[in-house]
Amino acid sequence: MKIVFHGAAGEVTGSCTQVTNETANFLVDCGMFQGGREAYAKNVSALSFDVRALDFVVLTHAHIDHAGLLPRLAMLGFRGPIYATPATIDLVSVLLQDSAHIQEKESEWQLRRQHRNSGKARAMQAPLYTVTQAQAVLGQLRAVDYGESFEPAAGVRCRLRNSGHILGSAIVELWLSEKDATRKLVFSGDLGQPQRPVLCDPEWIEEADAVFIESTYGNRLHRPLTETEDEIVEAFTSTLHERGGNVIIPSFAVGRTQEMLFVIADLVRRGRLSPLTVYVDSPMASTATQITLRHQTLLDAETLDLLDWQRAHPEAVRVQFVADAEESIRLNEVRSGAVILSASGMCDAGRIKHHLQHNLPRPECTVLITGFQAVGTLGRRLVDGARLVRLFGEPTPVRAAIRTIGGLSAHADQAALLAWLGGFAHAPQRTFIMHGEAATSAAFADRVRERLGWAQVEVAHPEQSYEL
């Protein structure tokens, strides 16, 4: 059996792990690289192996860094099934088409800018795939419920378990048989932080021969939720009521937007925030919220209670979903009192860039960073203290307050990752640390060896073949 990490090894994006044995050849995830100028080139050169030989793909969840290259995989000749939970299929159907739409629009913008500046077109980044190609791959998706055992290929049995990261996200259990031996692999996917709003906690797994675990926050702890709430209250109060500015929240359309809406509504319900209006300026976030409400069996009890309260008090938190581009543009005219959630979460695409362009130069405003920002992204530059950034090719001064709220991460922190690994009845024969920046993964590997006493713990390296 051979394992090759085609992405998310030494970095947090591009998740794509290939597993091959005598009876099967498949991928766990097929994600897009994100962040930095080199991301496009990496996506173009990704999937350089023979994708036509793949039997199937199993998808942990819908985020673009785990599913974003599926249309390209099909373009290159993959014709097999792609297995995922029903909620993941609902979300990925939206995310892939949105990703393609953004790529097409970015290419159009580059072309117009080149014509405007030089009068002629030069080399530009073509979309990795089109909306039509994104729609085409959706026909290969196959729904599998949590806990349902299925056999995607000869000698392979699979089961998906709840990872608590975003709606429909899954831990993947795989049993691979060849000759008279059966070995069990477990892929954590992205694990959620326990005791957080909206979703249920990650499920425990007790047995595995090999474990593949994410390490996005493997070297740090999240702030307690109570401290996070205090920071949000202070940011909202000082910005909206004292300085008279706007609060701009770059927010992933899937997961983070819904969690932020829960936290804001809960703070209003408890009297910690005054009644307010929240603008959700992302068509995809609007659709994702509707999908979330269709899958209420996946929500935790606290969220269901809050939904009941919100229905009984619609005036307390007025959520306005911004549909068309003209309505979004009109938000830029609002100079005070607006709370705007907009995608993308790392500030590299979508409508958030327009809101940053209009609000970053204003010292009375606040940009609230609530999620992980990959190296090379605009969000990371803001977090690292940049005083000047470029938006749409133009320099934009950063005078607004930049606040990082760490306690709302959808990823498990170091303590939660160690606790989840500690749920195994005994140490796996091999443990691979992936989906983390290189230094973070190495630090987490050391911590696993120290805390759990596991000897065979390795940091995944890109394109290196490992034999099991």
Salt bridges, closest charged atoms under 4 A:
GLU11 OE2 - LYS42 NZ 2.89
GLU22 OE2 - LYS179 NZ 3.73
ASP29 OD2 - HIS66 ND1 2.77
ASP50 OD1 - ARG52 NE 3.36
ASP65 OD2 - HIS66 NE2 3.69
ASP65 OD2 - HIS435 NE2 3.29
ASP90 OD2 - ARG294 NH2 3.88
ASP90 OD2 - HIS295 NE2 2.79
GLU106 OE2 - LYS353 NZ 3.93
GLU108 OE1 - LYS105 NZ 3.62
GLU173 OE1 - ARG159 NE 2.76
GLU173 OE1 - ARG161 NH1 3.07
GLU173 OE2 - LYS184 NZ 2.72
ASP190 OD2 - HIS61 NE2 3.42
ASP190 OD2 - HIS66 NE2 3.06
ASP190 OD2 - HIS165 NE2 3.49
ASP190 OD2 - HIS411 NE2 3.75
ASP190 OD1 - HIS435 NE2 3.60
GLU203 OE1 - ARG161 NE 3.08
GLU207 OE1 - HIS426 NE2 2.65
GLU214 OE2 - HIS411 ND1 3.03
GLU229 OE1 - ARG270 NH2 3.09
ASP230 OD1 - ARG272 NH2 2.89
GLU231 OE2 - ARG223 NH1 2.69
GLU234 OE1 - ARG403 NH2 2.59
GLU259 OE1 - ARG256 NE 3.45
ASP266 OD1 - ARG269 NH2 2.78
ASP266 OD2 - ARG270 NH1 2.88
ASP281 OD1 - ARG351 NH1 2.60
ASP281 OD2 - HIS355 NE2 2.53
ASP308 OD1 - ARG311 NH1 2.85
GLU364 OE2 - ARG362 NH2 2.77
ASP384 OD2 - ARG380 NE 3.49
GLU437 OE2 - ARG380 NH1 3.22
ASP446 OD1 - ARG449 NH1 2.70
GLU450 OE1 - ARG447 NH1 3.46
GLU458 OE2 - ARG430 NE 2.47
GLU463 OE1 - HIS6 ND1 2.90
